Amino acid sequence: MNITLKQMKILEAVVEHRSYTAASKALFMTQPAVSMQIKQMEEQIGLPLFEREGKQVTATEAGIELFHYAQSIRHQLDEAEQVFEELKGLKRGKLHLTMASTANYFAPQLIAAFHHEFPGAQVTLDVTNRSGLLDALDNNSTDMAIMGRPPEGHSLTGIPFINNPLVVVAYPEHPLADKKGIRLSEVADESFIVRERDSGTRMAADRFFAEHGLELTPGTVMNRSEAIKQAVMAELGLGIVSLHTIEMELALKRLVVLNVEDFPIMRKWYIVHRNGKRFAAIPDAFKNFVLSHARELIKLPG
């Protein structure tokens, strides 16, 4: 059966007006054109759709059935049109966001605030390490990433939106815990629990010590900030972590930030995406939302 949407519309008009002439006027068509379209539908179905009663026409059982299908199809098309209009109006849409594991300590605040403003947005969130972030961006399998500064040579655009201070943390009973103005050379001799070499935090720390003519002494290597915090609390050494990750531990007095000269190492968090990437409405709205509201939404622990 090959009935067009135009024919369905004609059928609905004839059923509602019970007249070919009245239906043709409502549709801005000629009466012979309406009659021809009805005849073609009857030939397709193999059944009469209308029967005459004086000057009016009445739908047959087949005509009533086809009328119900026509209405159902029209309602579905109206619903599809509404969905597309909502997409244009930012009421609905999808966002695929990938972030560094460290960003997971504050990003839910951003997503929650964004979702409050755009409740129809569907967010898919992946948390991974730096190499995973770069793979997702290079392969275009994510809309954007929240991470540290992207490296050169990956055709990526990075836009900073908040500071990311890196601090030295220790367990509260550490001999340096209460000391003021700790020289960098003093902590350089300490054993550190550090991130893996391709981590942004690790690279920033290594670069910072090298710029001061010193070398960071790795004790244990771990691939998550959470693991580093636990190891420091277990008195296995010092750690260098983002200040964003230790709000709870500072409040509960399970960790302390050492007063080391030239610290914190001031990095930034970036929204990162492929060069020239064309965003759908919701990803574009999220990017603008973060750049506009991140500073007011994300507070560093005091």
C-alpha positions, -999 to +999 in steps of 0.1 A: +000+000+000+015+033-011-006+061+004+010+095+008+007+120+037-011+144+014-037+118+007-041+111+044-047+148+049-074+148+022-091+118+037-092+135+071-108+166+055-134+147+037-144+127+068-146+159+089-166+179+063-186+149+049-183+166+015-158+166-013-166+202-021-162+215+014-130+195+019-116+209-013-123+245-002-106+238+032-076+224+015-075+250-013-078+223-039-103+217-067-132+192-061-121+170-090-086+168-075-100+157-041-122+131-058-092+118-078-071+114-047-098+095-029-103+072-059-065+064-060-066+055-023-096+032-029-077+015-057-047+010-034-068-005-006-093-023-028-123-011-008-146+019-010-138+046+015-170+067+013-206+062+003-230+090-008-260+100+013-277+127-008-253+157-010-231+143+018-206+115+019-201+091+049-170+071+056-173+034+052-158+010+077-126+010+057-127+048+055-131+050+093-102+027+099-079+046+075-091+079+092-079+066+126-045+056+111-043+091+094-049+108+127-024+086+145+003+094+119-005+131+121-002+131+158+032+113+156+044+139+131+032+167+153+051+151+182+082+148+161+079+185+151+076+194+188+107+174+197+127+192+169+115+226+181+124+217+216+159+207+204+162+241+188+150+257+219+174+238+242+147+219+260+161+185+250+193+171+237+223+150+245+258+158+259+287+134+260+312+147+285+346+131+293+366+143+323+398+137+342+393+117+374+403+147+395+376+169+379+350+144+392+353+162+426+336+193+413+321+186+379+288+171+394+281+205+408+283+220+372+262+192+357+235+196+384+233+233+380+232+229+342+205+203+345+184+226+366+185+252+338+181+226+310+161+197+326+156+179+293+193+175+287+207+139+288+243+138+300+266+109+295+297+112+317+330+092+313+358+096+338+393+085+327+430+094+329+448+119+306+456+094+279+420+082+278+409+119+275+431+125+246+420+092+229+383+103+232+390+137+218+413+124+190+387+098+180+358+124+183+339+100+206+331+128+231+316+163+227+342+178+250+365+171+280+372+188+313+409+184+319+442+203+324+458+221+295+458+200+264+492+191+248+504+205+215+500+184+183+465+170+189+444+196+170+425+206+202+411+238+215+414+244+252+396+272+271+404+278+308+375+283+331+388+281+367+421+278+386+434+243+397+459+248+425+482+219+433+492+216+469+515+194+490+495+173+515+506+154+546+490+134+574+483+157+604+511+143+626+538+148+600+569+167+614+563+195+588+526+198+594+528+229+617+559+245+602+556+278+583+576+288+553+589+253+545+617+255+519+611+235+487+644+217+492+631+203+525+602+186+509+622+175+479+640+151+501+607+135+513+592+105+497+562+114+476+532+093+465+528+105+429+506+100+398+517+082+367+542+099+344+516+110+317+493+125+343+489+163+341+494+166+378+527+146+377+540+165+347+533+198+364+550+187+396+581+173+378+583+205+358+579+227+389+607+210+408+630+210+378+625+248+373+637+252+409+668+230+403+654+201+423+640+167+416+608+152+430+615+119+448+588+094+438+581+067+465+549+051+452+531+056+419+493+056+419+468+063+391+441+080+411+440+110+434+418+091+458+445+064+462+472+091+468+451+107+496+445+073+512+483+066+511+492+099+526+467+094+554+483+060+560+516+079+565+533+065+534+546+098+523+536+133+510+514+139+481+508+166+455+471+169+447+445+194+434+431+215+462+397+206+446+400+170+457+406+174+495+377+194+508+363+166+529+397+154+542+406+190+553+373+194+571+377+161+589+413+169+597+426+138+580+450+157+558+468+191+561+482+213+534+519+220+540+531+256+539+557+252+512+574+281+495+562+289+459+532+266+464+506+261+452+514+252+417+488+272+398+473+252+370+439+257+353+409+236+343+400+236+306+371+229+285+387+210+256+373+200+222+385+193+187+395+223+166+365+235+146+341+211+162+304+220+154+283+215+185+246+206+188+225+230+209+229+213+243+267+207+241+271+243+230+249+255+259+269+234+284+302+249+272+289+285+275+273+276+309+306+264+323+325+294+310+299+318+325+291+302+358+320+279+369+337+305+391+305+312+411+296+275+414+329+260+423+345+271+456+379+260+468+382+247+504+394+274+528 
